[in-house]
Amino acid sequence: MEKAAQDQAQHFNLRRRPWKPKVRDTVWATEHHLSKAAEGFASKLAPRFDGYTIKKFTSPVIYVLEHKTTKKVRLHTSAI
């Protein structure tokens, strides 16, 4: 079983490249919109990703993002 797991891991990680973001890098983050019938807004038609700038790191996998245009701040976790 151990050998099978190692073989699968090797195939899965074959073209994986390490990614280490830096402060002030631009990243794409998911947006979670809610539909508003009164305003005629359908969330399924809204863009799913939006541009953010990394403001600071609170841990190796958690960082603070700032929206490029509205300047709103939010926490985000990277999937490592």
C-alpha positions in Angstrom: 0.0 0.0 0.0 2.8 2.4 0.8 4.5 1.8 -2.6 1.1 2.4 -4.4 0.7 5.7 -2.4 4.2 6.8 -3.4 3.6 6.0 -7.0 0.3 7.9 -7.1 1.9 10.9 -5.3 4.7 10.9 -7.9 2.3 11.0 -10.8 0.1 13.7 -9.1 3.1 16.0 -8.3 4.9 15.5 -11.6 4.3 19.0 -13.0 3.6 20.8 -9.7 5.7 23.9 -9.1 6.2 25.6 -5.8 4.5 29.0 -5.4 5.7 31.4 -2.8 3.7 34.7 -3.0 5.3 37.9 -1.8 3.8 41.1 -0.3 2.3 43.4 -3.1 1.8 40.4 -5.5 -1.5 40.4 -7.4 -3.6 37.3 -6.9 -7.1 36.1 -7.9 -9.5 35.2 -5.1 -13.0 33.8 -5.2 -15.9 36.0 -4.6 -19.1 34.7 -3.0 -22.1 36.8 -4.2 -25.7 36.5 -3.1 -28.6 37.0 -5.5 -30.8 40.0 -5.0 -34.1 39.8 -6.8 -35.1 43.4 -5.8 -32.0 44.7 -7.6 -32.2 42.2 -10.5 -28.8 40.7 -9.6 -28.2 36.9 -10.3 -25.2 35.5 -8.5 -24.7 32.7 -11.0 -23.9 35.3 -13.7 -21.5 37.3 -11.5 -17.7 36.9 -12.0 -16.3 34.2 -9.6 -12.8 35.7 -9.2 -11.5 39.2 -8.5 -8.1 40.8 -8.3 -6.5 41.4 -4.9 -3.1 42.5 -3.7 -1.3 40.7 -0.8 -1.0 43.2 2.0 0.7 41.1 4.7 1.2 37.5 5.9 -0.3 36.5 9.3 1.1 32.9 9.0 2.8 30.9 6.2 -0.7 29.9 4.8 -2.9 32.8 5.9 -2.6 36.3 4.4 -4.4 39.6 4.3 -5.7 40.7 0.9 -6.7 44.2 -0.3 -9.1 44.6 -3.2 -7.5 46.5 -6.1 -10.3 49.0 -6.7 -12.5 49.2 -3.6 -9.6 48.7 -1.1 -11.7 46.3 1.1 -9.5 44.0 3.2 -10.1 40.3 3.8 -8.3 37.2 5.1 -7.5 34.4 2.8 -6.0 30.9 3.3 -3.9 29.3 0.6 -4.3 25.7 -0.2 -0.9 24.1 0.1 
